[in-house]
Amino acid sequence: MFPYLRSARSALLALSIFAFATPAIAQQAPAPTSGQRPVQTADDPWLYKNSDLVHDDAWKFGRLPNGVRYAVRKNGVPPGQVAVRVRIDAGSLMETDSERGFAHLLEHLSFRGSVHVPDGDSKRIWQRLGVTFGSDSNASTTFTQTVYKLDLPSATPAGLDESMKILAGMMYGPNITPETLNAERPVVLAEAREQPGAQTRFQDAMFDLMFAGQPLAKRKPIGTTETLNAATAQTVKAFHDRWYRPERAVVIVIGDLDTTLLEQLVVKHFSDWKGAGPAPQTPDFGKPSTTGATTATIVEPTIPQMAMLSVSRPWTVFSDTVIFNQKRMIDLVAIRIMNRRLESRARAGATFLAAGAGLDDIARSANVTSVQVMPVGENWEAALKDVREIIADAIETAPTQAEIDRELAEIESSMKNRISTAPVESGVSLADDLIQAVDINETVTTPQASYDIFKGAVDQKMFTPATVQEASKRVFQGTATRAIVNLHKPDAQASVKLNAVLSAKVSGTGKPRADLAHVKFDALPKLGAPGTVTSRQVVLDEPKIERVAFANGVTLLVRENSSETGKVYVNVRFGRGLRGLPSNRPTPAWAGGGALVASGLGSYGQEELDALTGNRQIGFSFNTDDDAFVLNAQTNMTDLSDQLKLFAVKLAAPAWDPNPVNRVKTGTLSTYAGLSSSPDAVLSRDLDGLLHSGDPRWGTPSREQISALTPENFRQLWEPLLATGPIEVSIFGDLKTEETIQAVAATFGALKPRPASAAVSGGARFPAHIAKPVVRTHTGQPDQAAAVIAWPTGGGSSGISEGRRIEVLAAIFRDRLIDQLRSQAGVSYSPMVASDWPVGMPDGGKIMALGMIPPDKTDFFFKLSREIAADLVAKPVTQDELDRAVNPLWQTLLRRSSGNMFWMMLTNGGAGDPARIEAVKTIGIDYRQITPADIQALAVKYLVPAKDWSMVVLPEKAKKAPARRR
């Protein structure tokens, strides 16, 4: 199937903890060596068996005599990189009851060491090749597969050869010994312990209900504590020998090397792999059951009240054909229309805060239509009833052709954009897309072929009111219909109420469809006459960036570069950002991200804006930076003028629809309890505020402050912020410079001169040193805690070079903490060390170490962190350790530097602050010309014991009773 349909099918609600995504257990990776003799291989387009889709001939498909299937492809995005994926057709659904979690455990063990690599050496070898541990090298285990991933950032034939040797050895010869098992088992148990309890319990209850009678209900990839503790080297090796076989493996290699070489390396390193014992049969994943409970309730006060309805059918994706895709496209249009109606109702003020439907194939076990509903307040019955009415309306009454055409126009726009940007699609994206296709019995084809399939369906008039109405009926018919509700307090009648809502007869709302045909860009408020350019200069030669000033004070940074075909990035910075907000009192600024864009502009609200931009390559995002508010989007040269007009009108003539403000308020209050539900939730709520000495510009507002939000005080804050202060427009990408300057002149250059706005607040204040950690508590799992230690550094554009070098220090600190806290002690799965140097603030930077750990290990975390800091102060690091930190950082920068967004981020704010432009020129020196002595000097300067600050998040003393389920 083509990627558009796969990605669009489930892009619905931003309620990620309830999404029907297949759980994936992430892990980090290993290193390289040499090879075997080549053997004969066969060209074999195995991916397209039983498919009539156009083959993507850029891929070279083959099969080795031992059964290993492979695909190789040359791709130069980003330059120099090669991405390798090794997929094993074995996930948690292949486990027996006593093996639960073994597929994921084996993934961990494979990375520790193998026949070619001693225990622990993989990471160090790959770091020397510029690989970032956990980003460029990782793996994932799902219900149906285990995928090993390696992205070599600057791949040489020798480095790739060594890497392929290591990966092959990990597949057929991992070191599964009592010693490696006992070393890695605590890491896996730590990963299980760190999962969010309430969300996990809800998902468990949901899977128990919706996949009752199928292995999927009881086969989470993480496994169970009991089976993981009972695992032995012998039992894990038995699982490996049974499932890690060449005929169950797919090897994908794509990158900036010749295809023939890539194929030769697959042949060289994977041909001698032989399976151990007889080949197993893939177990039967079962079918949705018609018997059993149809409803369930669970009480989890720390996650939003939520109702979920599902309609399940047997999974039947046995061949990927043109007609299969076209029929699914009709289903997709039906779902899109439903979701648009649901969102329109929610925006206007309804009984539900958010609702959405999705159509997904789940783990080769079922095809599922799911509906998620978040009620306003406690009345989930009314919300679910109203959502059912909207669905019934779609089933009973055919949509208008205008509604269908709107969805088709958006789909077509997206597909055309993918065609135009196909030349710059990264090898990583293409490799991951192919892996996904293999996992769900589908194929890949070219963007043009995908579009041709779509246009073929349009030309055949497959998208009519009758066919879309029939699809609306079809996606809500199935083997089993079930529903689950999460409550915030026990209700003995909840199951009875839920059954009553499900069985109640509902009919369509009968409300007329909104007619948005009148919505045009020409109807937006008029701007003034095009502005005059007062100066123009090249501020950076390599890459070439120009600064253009207009008579009204607006400045433009522009870079014409066609390396990303069809992509133009737009960033509009205005006002003073956090520095323009008061530091001595709370404000409604926190609601800006959710409500400011949705509040509309001119006479248009969010509904009209969607209609205006849906079939165009136009975006509209907002965020707050240290020293500016930011509107940003990705567009193209054709749509650039209207993109700029939309942003300019937002500043000149904003609308103040109260519904988005009320919706943000209600939604934030509904999720507020979750901010105490786990250590990481408490950190997300409190840490930023604490690290800024309680400054209200950072951190999370209190429940009382959220409750005090009104449309009136929201407007009172934001109206003057939109109207004052400097404007810097940055436009980088596949553009024409002269036309771009004219477009800015006609929009932002046409605005009236804006009143100046001085920064009303200073920089950030790092908290004072404390002898004992600040203590916060959480209401979640009693075996979960978190610990944080931080040291102040600095900020400001004059110190950018120093900030970059501190990143290297932090990378070395992080590597040591991971080795000692995770790999050796097994105390934490995901410890981290990060550096923050705020360019838009004169201070407020920090180095911070953080770990999710058991409650009794907090002292150990602080002791270890301070010992690492003291050692970095006491003596220089080795050159090898420095190289293993610098190389991945530098390779990441090189990869990003091939994209225009990288240079835009570096120069943001540079129109008014030349130091930011000058700092671009020293980036190579800052990262590459750094010595062990420099690292030690930075540690001496910043890792000062008398200045550190620490925090712990511990479970509440009274253990809460387990959630009740009915």
Protein Blocks (a to p, Z undefined) as FASTA:
>chain_A
ZZklmmmmmmccfcfklpccdcddddddddddddddddddddddfklgoiabdcdfkbcc
dddfkopacdddddfbdehiacddddddddfklpcfklgoklmmmmmmmmmpcfklcehk
lmmmmmmnopaehilpccdddfkbccdddddfbacfklmmmmmmmmmmmmmmcccdfklm
mmmmmmmmmmmmmpcfklmmmmmmmmmmmmgoiaklmmcfklpfklmmmpcfklmmmmmm
mmmcfklcccddddjddfklmmmmmmmmmmmpccehjddddddebjadfedjfbdcdddf
kbccddddddddddfbfbccfklmmmmmmmmmmmmmmmmmmmmmmmnopabfbdcddddd
ehhlaccdddddddehjllmlmmmmmmmmmmmmmmpccdfklmmmmmmmmmmmmmmmmmm
mmmccfklmmmmmmmmmmnopacddfklmmmmmmmmmmnopacfklmmmmmmmmmgcfbd
cdddddfbdcfklmmmmmmmmmpccddekiacddfklpcfklpccdddddddfbdcdfbf
bdcddddddfkopacdddddfkbghiacddddehjljmlpcfkbccfklmmmmmmmmnog
ajbcfklmmmmmmmpccdddddddfkbccddddddfklmmmmmmmmmmmmmmccfdfklm
mmmmmmmmmmmmmmmmbfklmmmmmmmmmmnnopakgcjddfklmmmpcfklmmmmmmmm
mmgccdddddedjddfklmmmmmmmmmmmpccddddddfbdcdddddddfbdcddddfbd
fkbccddddddfbedjklmmmmmmmmmmmmmmmmmmmmmmmmmnomafbbcddddddfkb
cbhiacdddddddfklmmmmmmmmmmmmmmmmmpccdfklmmmmmmmmmmmmmmmmmpmk
lmmmmmgoklmmmklmmmmmmmmmmmmmccfklmmmmmmmmmgfklgccddddddfbacd
ddddZZ
